[in-house]
Amino acid sequence: MDVLRLDLPDQGLKWRLHLDITALLLAHHLGILPIVEQAFAPLHIPAALIPAMIGMLDRLQHHQPARLQMYQQIVDLVQQGHCQVEEGKLTPAYENIRLVEELGAEWVTFFEGARANSGYLVHFLPLQKRDLSGPPTALPEEAFQYVVNCRAIVETLYQQGPLSAEDYGRALRALGQARHLNETELCNSLKDQLVGIAKVLAKRHTDAIESNSGGEEIFSEPGKAGNWLLEWALNLCRVAPSLPDTIAEFVALLTRLVEAWPFMGSVCKPIVQGFAEELPVSYIQPFWSLLVRLRAA
């Protein structure tokens, strides 16, 4: 094995060594940084180096570290044989096409597997179509014999004995709002989550701009991400009982999204302008109020 030898005197060298970020990382990678520092101290580095490295470290870290632990636990359970990976597929002859359109082929595959084996499919309740426009209409009558949420699993484990009172309380705290929400509660919860997504996108968009790089692929064209948020917002508000209620909720949610991610203003402006010009006069007031705010931003 080749060994890197540096015969540097303990004293005597009076050089002023300036390291850019590449030189610093390379010296660390080669394991000679302590030697260089001892021979040429103090080392001179750019003023922006430390903030840049902190930013690099922040981007390398997962934004939800608890999820990494859960993923690792799932991998461990699979390797130990306590958890089995199911890779079922729907047959081409499957008849309930509307259910597939409403909930997706993957969901229907697991549902049919649970029904065929007298098991359970664990999912968020109440069920919603993929476009969040309301509950599915094509479910079989007996569907909810086979579909449960995490809260039901915890309750059953506690009532049947395997789960202690302490673990039961801890599980409920971890689940938070994983319970049977009514439609209004579910929509409000999803709206809050949508605003949370906008805040995450805002931070990553800012980081991508400041680093003078495209960053993640989604920020090569941030307008696409904005349009996705806009579409999801509209679908969430379509469940309101009347058109005026839908408009009021949609404008309120757009306002929150723009506050969370100011870039959304440029995405929303042409849509809001179109609604303000094309809808009947009795419906346009909320859109004009928002449009004035967007133009002033």
N, C-alpha and C positions, 0 to 999 in steps of 0.2 A: 504494500500500500504506500502510495506517495505521501510524503509529509511535507507540509509547507513550513519552511524554516525562515524566520526573520531574525537576523542578527542585528538588533538595534541597540545602541548604547543606552544605558540608563539615563545619562545626562549628556548635554553637549549640543544636541540639535535645537536650534532656535527658530525652526520654521513655524510659520503660522498656517496651519492646515485648515482649509475651508472645504466643508463637505456639503454637497447637495443631497437630495433625498435618495437618489440612486446609489451614490457612493456609500451613504450611511447604511442602507439596507443590504448592499453587497458585502460590506465589511462585517455586518452582523451575521449574514448567511454563511460567510467563510469562517466565522468564529474568531476573527482577528480584531474585532472592535475594541475589546479591553486592552489589547497590546498597543494598538494605535493610539488609544486615549492615554495610556501610560507614557508613551514616547513623545507625543506631541501636544499634551494638555497645555492650555485648554483648547478643545476643538471648537471651531467656529461653524455655526449652522445658520441657515436663513431664518429670519424672524417668523415666517409663515410656516415653518416646518412642523412645529408641534401641533398647531391647529389642523394642519392638513392630515397629519397622522391620526389625530383623534377622530377626524371626519372619516378617514378610511376605516378605522376600527369600528366606528358606529355603523357604517354601511355593511360591514362584514357580519355584524351580529344580527341574529334573527330578531324581528320586531316583536315576536311572541315566543320567548324562550320556553314558557311552560308547555307549548305545543310540541316542541322538540322532545321534551321528556315523555309526553304522552305517546308520540310516534315511536320512540325507542321502546316504551313499555309494550306497545302493540307488536313490534318486531320480536321482542323477547318472548311474548306469549305464543306467537306463531312458531318460533324455534323450539319452544318447550312442548309444543303439541296441544296447548290449551286453547288455541284459537285457530280456526281453519279459514283459509282464503277461498271464497266462493267466486267462480268465474262463469256463472250461468249466462246463457243467451236466449233471447226470445226466438221461438221458431218462426219461420216466414209465414206460417199459416195462422199465427195468433190473430184472433178475431176482434178483440176490443181495441181497434185502432185509435179511437177517440181518447181512450185512457192513456195510450202511449203519447199522443199529441199533448195531452194536458200535463202529464207528470214525467214523461221521458222514459225511454226504453230501459235504462238501468234500474230506475225505481220499480217499474212494472215487473222486471225480471226477478228482483228480490222479493217483491210482494207475492208473485205467483209461487216462488220457491217456498216462502213461509206458509202459504195456504196449502200447498201440496203436502208439506211435511208437518202440518199442525203446529207450526212454530209462530214466531212473532217477528215483525219488521219494526225496528226502532227508528222513529222519525220525529221531527218537530210536528206538534199539533197546535191548532187545527191545520189540516192539510190545505195547501194553496197550490193553484196552478203555477207552472214555471214562470209565466209572465206576470204573476201576482195579481191577476185580474179577478180573483175570487176562488172559492172552493171548487174542486173537481166535480164534474157532473156525471162522469161515466164510471164511478166506482161501483162494484157489486154491492148488494144490500148487506152482505155479511162481512164487508171489508174490515170494519173496526173490531172484529174478533181477532184480527191478526196484526193490527197496527197499534203500537203503543209508543209513548215517549219515555225519556230517561226517568222522569219523575215516577212513572208507574213501576218501572223496574226497581227503583230505590224503595218505594212503598212496599212492594211485594217482598223484597229481601228482608225488610225490617219486620213486617208482620209475620213472616214465616220463620224468623229466628236467626238466620245466618248473620244479619247485620246488627251490631250493637247500637245502643242508643247514642253513644258518642260518635260512632261512624255515621249513623243516620243523620245526626245534626250537621256533621261536617259535609256530608254529601248534599244536603239541602242548601247549605250556604254556597257550595261550589256551583250548584245548578242555577242559583239565582232565580230568574223568572221562567225557568223551564217548567211551565205548568200549562193547564188548559186555558189559553187566552181567548177572550171573545174577539170578534173581528176588529173592533175599534182598537182594543189593546194591542193586537198583533200589528195592525197598520202603524200605530204610533211607535211601537218598538222597532219596526223595520225602518221607519223614517229616521229615528235616532241613529240606527246603524248606518244608514245611507249618508247621513251627515258626518258620522265618524269616518267613513271611507273617504269622504271629500277632504277631511282634515289630514288624513294620512297621505293622500295624493298631493295635497298642497305642500307638505313638507318635502316629499320626494321630488316634486317638481322644482321647488326652490333649490334643493341640493344639486339637482342635475344642471340647473342654470349656473349656479355658482362654481361648479366644477368644470364648466365649459365643455361638457360632454353630454351626449344624449342620455346617459344613464341607462335605466331600464328601457326595454323596447317600447313600453307604453308611452314614454315621454318623447319618442322621436316624432310623434304626432299627438300631442296632449289633447287636441280637439276631439279625438276618438273617445278618450276616457270621459271627457265632458259630455259628449253625446250619449254615452252609456248611462251616466248618472241622470241625464235629462229624461231618457226613455224610462228608466226605472222609476223616477219620481212621478211621471205621468201615469204609469201603470198603478202605482200605489194609491194615487188619488182618484182613480176611476171608480173605486168601490164606494165613494161618497153617495148619499141617497139622492142627490139632485145635481143638476148641472151647475147652479150657482155655488153649491157646497164644494163640488169638484174644483171649480175655478179658484175659490178662496183657499182651499187646502193646497192646490198646486202652486199658487203664487207664494203662499207662506213657506212652502218647502223650498221653492227656488230661492227665496230670500235667504233662508238658512244656508243653502248650499253655496251661494255667492259669498256670504260672510265667512264660511269655512274655507273656501278656495276662491279667491278673487278672480282667478282666471276664468271661472265659470261664467262671469259676467259677459265676456265676449262670445261665449257659446249660447247663452240664453237670449241675448239681445235680439237677434233676427227672429227667433221664435216668438218672443213676447211682442215684438213689433207686428208680426203677422197676425197674431191673435187680436191685438188692439185695433187693427185696421179692418179685419174681416168679420169678427163676431158682431152680433146685434148690440146696439147701444146699451141695452140694459145689462149686458154682461162684461163690458170692457173696462169699467172703472178700476178693478184691481190690477189689470194689466198695464193701464196707463200710469198708475202710481209706481209700479215696479219699473216701468220703462224710464220714467223721469229719474228714478234713483240710479239706474244703470248708466244713463247718459251723463249723470253728474259725477260718476266714479272715475 
